């Protein structure tokens, strides 16, 4: 049996085993999720919050922007507090204050150390003990102490004022980047309190039979007894050991394998005389659209970052009423997915006919219809999100057309279904074009099949987001959300890109088909070995069982293993740019592939592993360390890769047209330098400051205005301007390059038309 066949079998085994584990653990999450009781009651049985209150409150939370305004269980945005940690801290302080006055007739701060310690122990006994009682007809109830209800009432009054327009909290709203009257309906604010309380209750209530909470003792808050669990520490140590072992084995394999010599490049570009088909020409608009969305994302990113230091104002202009922070951040994160996906989908539509040499009937029409559909979904979902956050929709309409509240899949359910439909149309178009290439036996058939399989996964796996419904338990919603964010975006798109790049280089005659087959199959096996189950590192503290920590810690470490040798890949790719004089045509496409390798190592590897071990994520989940990894990995890897793929396709579309390499050179360096500036001059330093604050005082403090709006952190946020401005210049230069191409294309068409008329 050949080496490629063995690798292919290994790939199938990895896929089957990984999804078996994911689905098995998912079924465990369904069984062991934090319960939503029929009612939380007082000692006499009177309801305080009902199940319906909590479920409707979750819809209210989603309507205000959900993850885009503060966070729940550590997932979401970074300027407003984590509502779970904030609620727990406020409830604990209220409980201690009430009890101190009842028992000692003094404020808690005035008590001596022994008295304070005694009250804190009593607090933990009250709030950590699980009092879920099974009732008739599968109903469950939780009785709350009189003192705890009094403390809850104090917190609810605070939130009723905060999410409304109480002038006494205007300053705090500004620090949180919240608009006045975030939730205009007082009834909705009361429902929101029920949901926020339930999230906090799950984070401080111990699982039946265990000494840790439903969220594995997250967030860190020693006063309420939330400390790292033994699983958290042990599996973190083992994950580091796994990382070292995995890197050692991969280096051993790399040293043992003989590198096959590169073929002698052709004397001229093998693709130079290849004329684009009608459907390939129609793909050009995808790349123009991608850059347009990219520029809009950059603009919204600057506005969103500025909210962190000026609250509701933008350089003195109060824009929060028109463009609230939760809207600008929604659009910023969503556009990142949209523009990169548009560039990659365009690449798929371009490469499919190139592989098979076959143009199906109506392919060009399908490409144009799909483009219109994508534009409608992008603009429609953005409008719906604005209307939802501005509270123009009722809760049910918001779910359908407004804001779903979950980061990266914020768009309303109708838009989500339409986007899935668009992806299925894309899959049908790619399938129609690639079918002949799949049937014909060729040297590149293994890679072509891997490419097609990744296209199928891209088309179908976005549908995982539909498994969470309107009232899904938050633990279940997070499970399916990360199927989309991690598996769809970080998994199958990466497999797609690896295959496409290999096919491109083979068609250029720069690498041998046999080498490409082995490299793609092997790298796919290695990546998916950690990448699929590694999804679980996002779920350590989202109401899941402790087995998720074990699986996630080990396999997220394996995710980093293949990145240890990324430098070799980068250098090999870099050398290809001078393989032949005609390679100058592809110089900047190659350079963007090199940048992808660099950011894969730094952003996905180093900065990713910074937050992957459970003990690390326990303290820094939802701090700016998360944003550091997100920017460096998402833009650095997927954004740079999208740029490289786009340039490769444009080279084929523009033929012998002269490119303005000054624009591309400027764009390449300013995008990379700007990204490095915002990551290392601002995001990472802020994250480290918060890291210390979390360990010293508790997680709630690291997310509080005392840290976020401290002089040091605000200065560091302002430092981000240098990186932002340089990065923005890169986006403008890329747009200028495209505009120059369009102008030249129009001039060329005009000249040909005049020549035709003259000959006639």
N, C-alpha and C positions, 0 to 999 in steps of 0.2 A: 504494500500500500504506500502511495506517495506521501511525502511530507505535507503537501497541501491538503490532501484528503484527511490525514490525521488531524491537522489543524482545524479543518472544517468540522470534523466530528467533535473536537474539543469545544468549538464555538457553540454547537447545538447543545452540548452537555451544559455549558455555562448558562445558556439562555434558559433551558428547562429548569435547572437547579435553582438559578437565581429567582426566577418568577415563582417557583414553588415556595421558596422561603418568603418572598415578599407577600404572596397571597396568604400563606399560612399565618404570618405575623399580623397581617391585616385582619384576618378572622379573629385573632386574639384581641386586637384593638376593638373590634365590634363588641366582643364579649366583656372586656374589662375597662371600657371607656368610663370616665367619670359619670355617674348617673345624674339624670335631671329628675329630682323627686317630684311627685305629684304636688307637693307643697312643702315649703319651709314654714313652720308654725311657731307660735309662742308656747309657753308651758300649758296653756289652757286649750290648745288645739286650734286657735284662730290663725288663719293664713297670714303670713307676712309677704311671701312671694309664692306664686303658683307656677306650675310647669308652663302654662300658657303665657304668663308674664315673661318668663325667661326666653321662651322661643320667639315671642313677638319682640322682646328687647334685643335679641340677636339681629332681627331684621332692621330695627332702628339703628343699631351699631353699623350694620352694613350700609344703610342709607346715608350716613354721615361721612362715609369713606372707609369705614372699617380699618383695615391695616394701614391705611394712608394717613391716619390721624392717631398717633400714639400706637401702642402695640398691646396685644393680648398674649400671655404666655411667652413673651419675648419676640413675637413675630410681628413685624410692621415697621412703622417709621420711627424716627429717632429724636424729633424735637419735643413733641408732647410726651408725657410719661408713658411708661408701661402701666396700663390701667390696673392690671393684676397686682403688681408690686405696690403701686400707689394706694390702691384700696386697702390692701393688707396693712400697710404702714399706718394709714389714717385710722383704720378700725382699731388697731392695737393701741395707738396713742389715746384714742377716745376711751377705750375700755379701761386702760390704766388710769386715766384721769378720773373717770367716773368712780372706779373702785377706790382710788386713793382718798377721794373726798368722802365716800361712804364709810370707810374703815378708820381713816386717820384725820378726816376733816382738814386735809392739806393737799396742795398740788403734788403730783407725782414727783416733780423735779425737786421738791423740798424734802423728800423722804431720804433717810440714810440708805447706805448701800444694801444693808441686810433687808430692809423693808422693801426696797425696790426689787431685789432679787426674789423675794417671796411673792410679790404681786406678779412679776413676770412668769414665775412658775405656775401661778394660778391661771394666768392668761393662757398659757400653753395647754393646761389641762382642759380649759373651757373650749378653745377653738380647734384643737387638733383631734380631739376624740370624735370618732365616727358614730353618729347617732341616727343613722338611717334605719327606719323601722318599716318592716313589711306590713302592709295593710291588706284589706280585702280587695279582690278583683285586680290583683297585680299592682295596686297603688302603693307608693312609698312616701314616707313622711320623715322630715327632719325637724326635731324640736330644738329651738334655740333658747339659750338662757335669757333671763330678763336683762342682765347687764349687757349681753351681746346685742340684743335688739336695740337697746338704748344707744350703743356705739354705732350700730348700723344706721340708725336714724340720723346721727350726726353726719356720717359720711354721705348719706343720700341727700341731705340738705345741701351739702357742699357741691355735689355734682349737679343737683337741680339748678343751682345758681351758676355753676361753671358753664354748663352746656346751654344756658339761656343767655340773658343779656343783663344780668345783675351788674350795675356799675362798680360795685365794690371789688369785683373780680376781673375787671377790665385789664388791669396790669398783668394778672396771671394768664389770662387768655392771650394777651399779646406775646408773653414769653413762650406759650405753648403753640404760637402761630395759629390760633383758633379765631375764626370770625365771630363777630357778635351774633348771638342767636344761632349758634351752630345747629341746634334742634329747636325749632320754633314752637312746637306743640308740647305743652307741659306734660300731657299724658304720655307722650312718647319718651320724654325725659325720665318719667317714673318707670317705664318699661325698660329703658336702657339700664337703669340702676339694678333691676332684677338680674339682667344678663351679666353685668360687671360683677355683682356680688357672687353669682354662681361661679364665674371664672376664678374669683379669689377663694371661694369656699373649696373648690377642687384643689387649689394650690396649697391649702393649709390643712386639709382634712386627710387623716391617714387612711390608707386602703385597709379594708377589713383583714385582720390577721397580720398586718405589717406595721413597722414603725416609721414608714415614710409615706408621703402624700401621693395623691393621684398623679401629680406632676413630678414625681421623684424628688421631692423637697425643693423644687425650684419655685420661686426665686430665693436667692440667698438672703436670709434675714435671721441672724442669730436670736434676736429678741423673741421671735415667734417659734423658734426651734427648727427653722429650715436651714439645715446644714448638708454638705455633700454626703451622699450615701456611700457605702462601701463599694457597691457596684460601680459607681461613678469613678472612684479612685482606681480600683483594680483594673477595670477594662481600659482606662486611660493609659496605665503603665503597659498593659499588654499590647495596646495599639501601637505604642512607640516601638516595642520589641518587634512587632509584626512589620512595621515600616522598615526597620533596619534589616531584618531577615529578607524581606521582599526585594529591597534594593540590592543586597548582596547576591541573591540568586539571579536577578536580572543582569547584573554586571558580569557574573560568571557566564551566563548564557551568551551575552554580547561578546565576551572575550573568546569564547569557544567557537563561535560561528565565524566562518570565513566570509569576508565581504567580497561579493562578486564585483569584478571590474566593470566600470561604466562603459556603455557602448560608445563607439566613435560617432560623434554627432554628424548629422547630415550637413552638406555644404550650404544648404539654404533651408529656410523655415518650411517644414513639411505641411504646415497649415496655411501658408501664405496664399496659395492659389485656390483654397477651398472657399467657395461662395456660400454665404449664409442662406438658408431657406427662408421662405416667407414667414414661417412661425418664429424662426430665430430672430429675424429682423423686428418682429412685433415685441420681442422680449426687451428691447432697448428701453421701452417706457418703464419697465419694472425698476431698472437701475436709476433712472431719473427720479422716479417716485421715492425710492429708498433714500437717496441723498436729500430730497426735500424733507422727508420725515426725520432724517438725521439732524438736519439744521434746526428743525422745530424742537427736537428733543434736547439739543444743546441749549437753546434759548430757555426752555422750561426748566432745565437743570440749573441754570444760573439763577433764575427767579426762585426756585425751590431752596437752593442753598442760601440765598440771601435772607429768606424768611428766618433762618436760624439765628441771625444777629439783629434783624430789624423788626421781627415780629410781624405785625399786620401791615407794615409799610414797606414800600420799595423806593429807596432813596427819597423818603419824605412823602411819597404818593401812597395814599391808602387804597390799595388794590384788592385787599382781602375780601371785600364784599362782592367783587366781580370775579376774581380768580382766587378762591381760597387755597391755602396750602394743600389741603387734601386733594384738590382738583389738579393743581400743577404737578404734584408728586405722582398722582395717578397717571396723568398723561406722560410724564417723563419716563416712568418705568414701563408703561405699556408701549410707548413708541419705540423704546429700545428693542422690545420683542418684535414689533411690527416692521421696523426698517431692516433689521438684520434678517428676519424671516423673508421679507420681500426680496432682498438681494439673493438669498440662498434658493428661494423658489424659482426666481428668474434663472439662476444657474442651472437648476434641474431641467427647466424647460429648454434651455439652450443646449445642454450637453446630451440630452436624450436623442434628438435627431442626429447629432454628430456621431454618436456611437453606432447607430444602426444604419445611417445613410438613408433613412426612410422618413418621409413626411406624410403622415396620415391625412386623409381627406378632412377638411374642416379644422385642421389643427390650429391654423392661424386664427380662425374665428374663436376657437376655444380659449386660446391665449388671451385674446382681447376681452372676451366675456369674463374670464377669471380676473383680469386686471380691474375691470369695472366693479366686480363683486367685492374685491379686496378694498378698493377705495370707499365703497359704500359702507362696508363694515367698519373701517377705520374712522371715518368721519361720523357715522351714525353712533358708534359706541362712545366716541368722545363727547358728542352732544348729549347722549343719554347720561353719561357720568356727571356732566356739569349740572343737568337738570335734577338728577338724583341728589347730589350733595346740596344743592340749593333748596331741597325739600319741596320741589314742585310735584313730585310723584307721591302717591300713597305707597304704603309698604309693599303691597303686592305688585304694583306697576313698577316700582323701583327694582324689584327682583328681576322682572322680565326685561325691562328696557334701560334701567338706570345703572346703578353701581352695586355689584355683588359683594364688594368689601374685601375680597381676598387678593392679596398682592400678586401681580402678574396675570391673574385671571379676573380682573376687576369688572370687565365688560358684562352688561346684563345678559341674562340667560338666552334671550332671543338672538342677540349679536353673537354670543358664544356658539350657538347652534349654526348660525349662518357662516361663521368662520370655519367651523368643522366641515360644513358643506363645501366651502371654497377649497379646503385642503383635499377633500375627496375628489373634487373636479381636477385639481392639480395632479393627484395620483392617477386619475384616469388618463389625463393627457400624457403624462410621463410613461405610463404603461403602454399606451397606444404607440408611442414613438420607439420605445425600447424593446417591444416584443420581438422583432426580428433578431436583435442582438442577443436576446436571451435564448433563442432557439439554435442559433448557429454556434458550433463548437469553435472556440478561438483560444489563443494564449491568455487572453484577459478575462475569460468567462468567470472564474471565481470572484474577481473584483467586481465585475458587472453585476453578479448576483448579490454580492454584499451591498453594492450601491442600491440595487432595486429593493432589497429587503429593508434598507434604512428608509427608502422612500415610502414603502408600505407602512412602516412604523410611524414615520412623521405624519402620514395621512390619517392614521387611526388613533394614535396614542393621545392626541389632543382631546379626544373624546372622554378620556379618564376624568376630566373635570366635570362631566355631566353626572358622575356617580354621587356627587354631593348635592343634596336637594335643598329646598327652601329652609327646612328646619333641621338639617343634619347636625348632630352633636359635633361640637368644635373639634374634638379629637378625630372624628371620621373625616370631617372637611379638610383638616390638615393632611391627613394620610393621602387623600386623593389629589389635593392641590400639589403636593410634592411629586406625585406621579407625573404631573404635567410639567412643573418647573424643572425638576431634576432629570427625569427620564426623557421627556420630549425635547427640551431645550439642550440640556447638558449631555444627554446620552446619544440619542439617535441622530441628532443634527451633527454631532461630532463624527459619528461613523460615516455619515453621508459625506462630510467634508474630506475625511481621510481617503475615501474611495475616489472622489472626484479629482482630488489633487494627483493621486497616483495615476489615474487615467489620463489626465492632462499631460503629465510628464512622459508617460509612455508614448502618447500620440506625437509628442515633440521629439521622440527618439532619444531622450536624455537618460532614461533608465530602461532596463530590460523588463519585458512582461513577466517573466518568471520571477524576477526579484520583487516586482510590484505585488504579484499575487501573494508571495510568502510574507512580505512586510505588512500588507493590509490585513490579511487573515490573522497573523500573529498579534499585531497591535490591537486589532478589534477584540481578540480573546483576552488580552491582558487588560485592556481598558474596561471591558464589560464585566470582567471578573470582580473588580472592585466597584465599578460604577453603578451597577444595578442595585445590589444590596446596600451599597454606600448611600443610597437615598435615605436610609434610616437615620443618618446622623442629623437630619433636620428634625427628627421626631423624638429626641431624647426626653423632652419635657412637655410634650403636648398631650398629656393624659394617657400615655402608653405604658405597657408593662415593661419591667426591667430587662427582659430578654432583648428588647429593641436596642437598649444601650450596648449590650454585648455584641450583637450582630453589626450594629452601626459603627461602633468603635473600630472593630477589626477590619471591616471591609472599606470604611472610609480611609483607613491608613493605606490599604491596597490601591485605592484610587490614585494616591500620590506616587506610588512606586514607579510606573512607567515614565513619569515626568522627570525622574532622576537622570535619564539618558536623553532628555529632550535637547540638550546642548549638541549632541552628535547629529541629531536630525537637523537642527538649525544650521550647523556648519555645512552639512552635506547640501542642504537646500541653497545656502548662500553661495557655495562654489558653483552651482549650476548656472548662476546668472552670467558667468563668463565661459561657459562650455563652448560657445561658438559666437562669432560676431553678430549673427542674427538674433541671438538671445537678448540683445539690447531692447528689442521690441517688448520683451516680457520682464524687463529689469524690475520695474516697481511692483508688478504682481508678485514676483519672487520675493522682493523685500518685505512685502506685507505678510507673506507666508513665514518669513524669518521672524518678523515681529510677533506673529501668532505663537511661534515656538517660545520666544523669550517670555511673553506674558503667561503662557501656559506653565512655565517653570515658576515664575515669580507670583503671578496672581492666583492661579489655580493650585499650584504646588505649595510654595512657602506660605503665602498668606491664607491659603485654604486650610493647610494643616494647623495654622495658628488657632483656628476656631473649631477644628474637627474633633479633637479628643474630648470626651465628656466633661472632664474636670475643667478644661479650658472654656468650653462653651457654657458651662454652668455659671461662670462669672461674667462672660462677655457677650452672651447671646443678646442681640438687639442693641449693642453699643456700636460705636462708629468703627470698631474692628470688623463688624459684619459688612458695613458699607465699603470698607477698604477692600476686602476680598471681592465683593460684588462688582465694584467698578473695575478693578484690575483684571478679573476673570471674564466678566461679561463683555466689556468693551475691548479689553486687551486681547482676548482670545477670539470670541465670536465676532466682534466688530471688525477687528483687523482681518480676520479670515474672510468676512463678507466683502471687505474692500478688495482683497486679493482676488477672490473669485470673480467679482464684478469686473475688475481690470482685465482678467484673462478673457472673459466673454466679450468685453468691448473690443479687445484686440482683434478678435475674429470678426466682429460686426463692422469694424471701421476699415478693414483691409489695409491698403498701403497709405492711408491717411497719416499725415505727420502729427504726432502727439506733442503737446507742450510739456516736456519733461520737467521744466522748472516748476510748474504748478504741482506736479506729482511729487517732486523732491521736497518742496516746501510743505505739502500736505502730510507726507509721510513723517517727516521729522517733527513738525509742530504737533501732530496728533499724538505721537509717542512721548515727546517731551512734556506736552501739556498733561497727558494722563499721568505720567510719573510725578509731575508737580502736584496735582490735586491729591494723589494717593499718599505721597511721602512727605509733603509739606503741610498737609492739613488733616486728611481723614485718619491716617495711622496715628499721628501724635495725639489727636483728640481721643481716639479709641484707647490709647495707652493711659491717658489722664483718667478716663472713666474707669479703666480696669483697676487702677489703684483705689479710686473712690469706692468701687463696688466691694473690694476686699476689706477696706478699712471701715466702711460704714453700712454696707448692705446694698443690694442691687437697686433698691428704690432711690437711694441717694445719688448713684451714678447717673440716673435719668432725670434728676430734679433740676430746677432752675439754678440752684446753688452751684451746680457743676456746669450745666449746659451754658449758662449765661455768666459764668465767672469771667473775669478779665482775661485770664490765660486762654480759655477755650474760645472766647469770642475773637481774640487776636489770631488764634490758629485758624478759625473759620475764615477770617478776612484774608489770611495767607493763601487760601484756596483760589483767590482771584487770579493770582499769577498763572496757575495751571489752567484755570478755566479760560482765561483770555487767549493763552497760547493754543489751547485745544480748539477753541472757537475759530481761530485763524485757520487751523487745519481743515475744519469743516467747510469754511468759505473757499479755501483754495481748491478743495475737491469739487465743490460746486462750480467754481470758475473753470476748472478743467473740463467738466462735463458741458458747460455752456459753450466753451471754445470748440468742443467736438461737434456740438449741434450746429453752431454757426458755420463750421467748415463743411458739414454735411449738406446744409442748405445751399451754400455757395456752389458745392460740387454738383448738386442736382440742377441748380439754375444754369450752370455752365453747360452741362450735358443737354439741357432742354434747348438752349440757344444754338448749340452745335447741330442738334437734330433739325431745328427750323432752318438753319443755314444750308444744310445738306439738301433739305426738301426744296 
